[in-house]
């Protein structure tokens, strides 16, 4: 549950208290009128009702220039709320998300920002991944996976497509593109300085992709969104390791610089599969979890955006599946 604080004109107080009662707030209280004739009302809201309450508050106070809606975390409530008294608790939809659209936006948008910190993380992650690959050290490669600066822009890309948010879509695509290009250029320089003439097991592993890798990437992208929408952010660490984007990118740059074009094609295919599968499965899970814009016109725009972008990812995945099949079965020499 969360604590929703509403600061609005005193004339809205009766409507706000009625709204809290209508949507089953566990408790609510308000302050006396302050100097600017506004009042602060706080309501304790269960996860199942939080998005509905926030939508109702935005519809009510959307035209008010001095109103503020603040969502505050709650560590514990004593005495503990009676679960049987929580409205519709037993009838709560299994597909509902415990994190609201606004909270998701605030969390996901941070991963789409193209700033100095992001570029530094890409730089450090690429260097760590390159060292691990050159030294054939799994632990170092896992360290680069956990940094995972490229995962944020891809999740933001899927989230923006779900909401039809063109600004976030543009920002996340730009951040993702810059991060991948920067990682590739840096790994090319590293590969030029330390050529990969005899690829080790870890480098070879990042140049080979099968249908099991496709399933893994799809499952990992879905797990990433589930961890965000359910509020279990710790699960993201496992996702970062499972569907790593930086090691294939670093491998691609280094083997290109070493003239290993066949291996570079495999690394590029693995990187493309991971990116496409993460976006496709993330879009699907956002849709299943009921992440939608608030107004009907925004919903219509989001529906069009989600359909076209989802179709693009499906076609891209089909092309990649054909490439995986051709690489693993068509090009392999037939044994005697």
Wavefront OBJ file of the C-alpha trace (Angstrom):
o trace
v 0.000 0.000 0.000
v 0.972 3.645 -0.438
v 0.091 6.980 1.101
v -1.454 9.429 -1.369
v -1.259 13.072 -0.327
v -3.441 15.630 -2.106
v -2.837 19.350 -1.665
v -5.724 21.335 -3.157
v -8.068 24.267 -2.573
v -10.195 23.957 0.550
v -13.327 23.830 -1.602
v -12.318 20.381 -2.857
v -12.202 18.865 0.637
v -15.705 17.355 0.660
v -15.214 15.884 -2.811
v -11.840 14.432 -1.835
v -13.165 12.803 1.332
v -16.094 11.406 -0.631
v -13.684 10.040 -3.220
v -11.599 8.376 -0.501
v -14.700 6.677 0.878
v -16.016 5.736 -2.573
v -12.821 3.977 -3.632
v -12.257 2.236 -0.328
v -9.263 4.030 1.144
v -8.149 2.181 4.268
v -7.998 5.488 6.133
v -7.782 9.233 5.436
v -7.179 12.456 7.351
v -6.646 16.104 6.512
v -4.985 19.219 7.869
v -6.340 22.639 8.704
v -6.404 25.326 6.034
v -2.930 26.756 5.410
v -1.964 30.310 4.451
v -2.651 29.898 0.715
v -6.160 28.533 1.421
v -5.223 24.995 0.462
v -5.696 21.844 2.463
v -3.652 18.675 2.602
v -5.512 15.365 2.648
v -3.750 12.035 3.042
v -5.316 8.678 2.284
v -3.947 5.188 2.847
v -4.702 3.211 -0.313
v -4.325 -0.484 -1.069
v -2.335 -1.542 -4.144
v -5.434 -2.818 -5.946
v -7.133 0.590 -5.722
v -4.171 2.940 -6.151
v -4.343 3.388 -9.932
v -8.107 3.960 -9.836
v -7.745 6.559 -7.095
v -4.940 8.376 -8.924
v -6.983 8.477 -12.145
v -9.999 9.858 -10.279
v -7.849 12.505 -8.576
v -6.310 13.586 -11.890
v -9.760 13.840 -13.478
v -10.932 15.966 -10.562
v -7.911 18.235 -10.179
v -6.524 18.233 -13.724
v -7.671 21.810 -14.377
v -6.422 23.107 -11.024
v -3.075 24.824 -11.385
v -2.114 24.764 -7.720
v -3.135 21.198 -6.834
v -0.514 18.554 -6.140
v -0.801 14.751 -5.904
v 2.073 13.005 -4.125
v 2.546 9.242 -3.721
v 4.543 8.328 -0.625
v 5.976 4.899 0.288
v 4.698 3.058 3.352
v 7.092 0.749 5.184
v 4.552 -0.605 7.686
v 1.111 0.104 9.116
v 0.211 -0.661 12.722
v -2.166 -2.070 13.654
v -2.183 -4.199 10.532
v -5.185 -3.676 8.252
v -7.858 -6.361 8.386
v -7.510 -8.133 5.018
v -11.145 -9.184 5.057
v -12.135 -5.532 5.346
v -10.236 -4.468 2.247
v -12.844 -3.920 -0.507
v -12.710 -6.337 -3.442
v -9.526 -7.935 -2.105
v -10.734 -11.416 -2.980
v -11.980 -10.268 -6.385
v -8.787 -8.481 -7.286
v -7.715 -9.205 -10.866
v -4.747 -11.508 -11.065
v -3.440 -9.515 -14.030
v -3.453 -6.179 -12.193
v -0.232 -4.416 -11.394
v 0.745 -3.342 -7.891
v 2.634 -0.354 -9.313
v 0.741 2.520 -10.890
v 1.331 3.984 -14.308
v 2.798 7.139 -12.789
v 5.184 5.230 -10.535
v 6.312 3.068 -13.459
v 6.912 6.152 -15.583
v 8.993 7.805 -12.885
v 11.094 4.653 -12.482
v 11.448 3.646 -16.143
v 12.044 7.128 -17.548
v 15.269 7.381 -15.555
v 16.710 4.492 -17.560
v 16.004 6.316 -20.835
v 17.988 9.446 -20.052
v 20.951 10.153 -22.278
v 23.358 11.884 -19.917
v 26.926 11.663 -18.678
v 26.143 8.971 -16.126
v 24.664 6.721 -18.803
v 27.674 7.123 -21.097
v 30.051 6.446 -18.207
v 28.134 3.268 -17.333
v 28.268 2.127 -20.965
v 31.993 2.855 -21.039
v 32.695 0.976 -17.800
v 30.445 -1.945 -18.677
v 32.063 -2.309 -22.108
v 35.566 -2.229 -20.634
v 34.654 -4.778 -17.960
v 32.967 -7.039 -20.524
v 35.938 -6.784 -22.899
v 38.415 -7.678 -20.148
v 36.294 -10.640 -19.095
v 36.026 -11.851 -22.681
v 39.736 -11.466 -23.384
v 40.680 -13.181 -20.119
v 38.003 -15.879 -20.510
v 36.765 -14.924 -17.041
v 33.082 -15.655 -16.401
v 32.951 -13.713 -13.125
v 34.168 -10.504 -14.776
v 31.666 -10.902 -17.609
v 28.852 -11.343 -15.092
v 29.997 -8.084 -13.492
v 29.501 -6.309 -16.825
v 26.073 -7.939 -17.143
v 24.948 -6.622 -13.759
v 25.844 -3.043 -14.717
v 23.493 -3.516 -17.728
v 23.126 0.104 -18.950
v 21.412 -0.994 -22.183
v 18.516 -2.769 -20.470
v 16.907 0.464 -19.210
v 16.418 2.131 -22.625
v 14.917 -1.051 -24.065
v 12.376 -1.388 -21.233
v 11.592 2.324 -21.640
v 11.099 1.784 -25.374
v 8.501 -0.921 -24.721
v 6.810 1.176 -22.020
v 6.606 4.207 -24.321
v 5.062 2.078 -27.072
v 2.457 0.781 -24.620
v 1.443 4.302 -23.556
v 1.834 5.866 -26.988
v 4.242 8.401 -25.459
v 6.130 9.755 -28.466
v 8.532 11.869 -26.424
v 9.621 8.936 -24.274
v 9.715 6.706 -27.352
v 12.049 9.113 -29.112
v 14.217 9.592 -26.035
v 14.568 5.872 -25.271
v 15.316 5.005 -28.915
v 17.989 7.698 -29.082
v 19.537 6.588 -25.785
v 19.527 2.956 -26.870
v 21.089 3.751 -30.249
v 23.796 5.965 -28.778
v 24.623 3.354 -26.126
v 24.948 0.507 -28.640
v 27.026 2.576 -31.097
v 29.278 3.845 -28.305
v 29.819 0.313 -26.982
v 30.599 -0.978 -30.474
v 33.084 1.791 -31.232
v 34.826 1.325 -27.891
v 35.021 -2.453 -28.319
v 36.422 -1.994 -31.844
v 39.222 0.120 -30.358
v 39.840 -2.525 -27.693
v 39.872 -5.245 -30.358
v 42.356 -3.235 -32.413
v 44.674 -2.849 -29.420
v 44.264 -6.486 -28.287
v 43.351 -8.528 -31.377
v 41.336 -11.726 -30.968
v 43.304 -14.168 -33.108
v 42.393 -17.279 -31.124
v 38.859 -16.917 -29.684
v 38.339 -18.510 -26.288
v 35.227 -20.270 -24.997
v 33.536 -17.114 -23.667
v 33.943 -15.233 -26.947
v 32.699 -18.215 -28.943
v 29.662 -18.441 -26.659
v 28.716 -14.853 -27.612
v 28.879 -15.641 -31.324
v 26.471 -18.569 -31.232
v 22.700 -18.291 -30.940
v 20.054 -20.978 -31.145
v 16.325 -21.205 -30.613
v 16.939 -21.755 -26.908
v 18.582 -18.311 -26.805
v 15.460 -16.805 -28.367
v 13.231 -18.379 -25.704
v 15.618 -17.220 -22.975
v 15.532 -13.630 -24.232
v 11.721 -13.645 -24.443
v 11.384 -15.031 -20.924
v 13.938 -12.580 -19.521
v 12.228 -9.556 -21.061
v 8.919 -10.672 -19.580
v 10.556 -11.216 -16.182
v 12.033 -7.709 -16.277
v 8.619 -6.099 -16.723
v 7.007 -8.369 -14.130
v 9.658 -7.372 -11.600
v 8.916 -3.697 -12.243
v 5.123 -3.911 -12.210
v 5.046 -6.112 -9.117
v 7.531 -3.960 -7.210
v 10.127 -6.757 -6.861
v 13.053 -4.829 -8.328
v 15.615 -7.296 -6.959
v 14.595 -9.769 -9.671
v 16.090 -7.399 -12.244
v 19.580 -8.585 -11.319
v 18.781 -12.055 -12.588
v 17.293 -10.581 -15.759
v 20.451 -8.544 -16.375
v 22.550 -11.697 -16.267
v 20.132 -13.813 -18.293
v 19.652 -11.458 -21.239
v 22.959 -9.597 -21.424
v 23.265 -6.966 -24.156
v 26.761 -5.603 -23.523
v 28.846 -8.827 -23.883
v 27.495 -9.558 -27.403
v 28.066 -5.922 -28.373
v 31.613 -5.996 -27.013
v 32.275 -9.305 -28.754
v 30.958 -7.897 -32.028
v 33.299 -4.919 -31.922
v 36.378 -6.911 -30.924
v 36.000 -9.685 -33.509
v 35.249 -7.107 -36.205
v 38.493 -5.315 -35.384
v 40.295 -8.680 -35.579
v 38.844 -9.509 -38.982
v 36.714 -12.414 -37.709
v 33.696 -11.608 -39.883
v 31.911 -14.931 -39.495
v 32.051 -14.659 -35.711
v 30.997 -11.010 -35.928
v 27.865 -12.066 -37.793
v 27.014 -14.479 -34.967
v 27.551 -11.832 -32.287
v 25.414 -9.333 -34.225
v 22.654 -11.932 -34.548
v 22.737 -12.647 -30.803
v 22.601 -8.936 -29.973
v 19.682 -8.378 -32.347
v 17.783 -11.385 -30.964
v 18.173 -10.127 -27.384
v 17.031 -6.581 -28.244
v 14.011 -7.708 -30.274
v 12.906 -10.360 -27.782
v 13.212 -8.045 -24.776
v 11.073 -5.382 -26.469
v 8.481 -7.827 -27.786
v 7.961 -9.668 -24.508
v 8.029 -6.412 -22.521
v 5.299 -4.952 -24.749
v 3.209 -8.076 -24.295
v 3.536 -8.111 -20.497
v 2.736 -4.394 -20.194
v -0.436 -5.085 -22.207
v -1.416 -8.126 -20.125
v -0.803 -6.248 -16.870
v -3.236 -3.557 -17.977
v -0.836 -0.638 -18.267
v -2.879 1.974 -20.158
v -3.024 5.763 -20.542
v -5.660 7.617 -18.517
v -7.890 9.367 -21.078
v -9.761 7.683 -23.939
v -8.021 9.693 -26.658
v -4.620 8.746 -25.222
v -5.781 5.118 -25.121
v -6.710 5.247 -28.805
v -3.322 6.687 -29.748
v -1.561 4.134 -27.537
v -3.495 1.275 -29.133
v -2.364 2.352 -32.604
v 1.210 2.786 -31.429
v 1.281 -0.594 -29.686
v -0.157 -2.391 -32.730
v 2.337 -0.951 -35.206
v 5.370 -1.303 -32.976
v 4.319 -4.772 -31.860
v 3.911 -5.778 -35.512
v 7.385 -4.431 -36.236
v 8.927 -6.532 -33.460
v 7.019 -9.659 -34.581
v 8.278 -9.269 -38.150
v 11.803 -8.596 -36.896
v 11.673 -11.718 -34.727
v 10.442 -13.801 -37.667
v 13.376 -12.582 -39.772
v 15.814 -13.341 -36.955
v 14.344 -16.821 -36.448
v 14.930 -17.540 -40.123
v 18.514 -16.251 -39.760
v 19.063 -18.472 -36.701
v 17.705 -21.476 -38.592
v 19.892 -20.746 -41.626
v 22.990 -20.279 -39.487
v 22.529 -23.429 -37.401
v 21.082 -25.875 -39.913
v 21.550 -24.706 -43.497
v 25.172 -23.572 -43.355
v 26.478 -26.471 -41.280
v 28.476 -28.973 -43.337
v 26.892 -32.367 -43.681
v 28.862 -35.054 -41.887
v 30.029 -38.162 -43.682
l 1 2 3 4 5 6 7 8 9 10 11 12 13 14 15 16 17 18 19 20 21 22 23 24 25 26 27 28 29 30 31 32 33 34 35 36 37 38 39 40 41 42 43 44 45 46 47 48 49 50 51 52 53 54 55 56 57 58 59 60 61 62 63 64 65 66 67 68 69 70 71 72 73 74 75 76 77 78 79 80 81 82 83 84 85 86 87 88 89 90 91 92 93 94 95 96 97 98 99 100 101 102 103 104 105 106 107 108 109 110 111 112 113 114 115 116 117 118 119 120 121 122 123 124 125 126 127 128 129 130 131 132 133 134 135 136 137 138 139 140 141 142 143 144 145 146 147 148 149 150 151 152 153 154 155 156 157 158 159 160 161 162 163 164 165 166 167 168 169 170 171 172 173 174 175 176 177 178 179 180 181 182 183 184 185 186 187 188 189 190 191 192 193 194 195 196 197 198 199 200 201 202 203 204 205 206 207 208 209 210 211 212 213 214 215 216 217 218 219 220 221 222 223 224 225 226 227 228 229 230 231 232 233 234 235 236 237 238 239 240 241 242 243 244 245 246 247 248 249 250 251 252 253 254 255 256 257 258 259 260 261 262 263 264 265 266 267 268 269 270 271 272 273 274 275 276 277 278 279 280 281 282 283 284 285 286 287 288 289 290 291 292 293 294 295 296 297 298 299 300 301 302 303 304 305 306 307 308 309 310 311 312 313 314 315 316 317 318 319 320 321 322 323 324 325 326 327 328 329 330 331 332 333 334 335 336
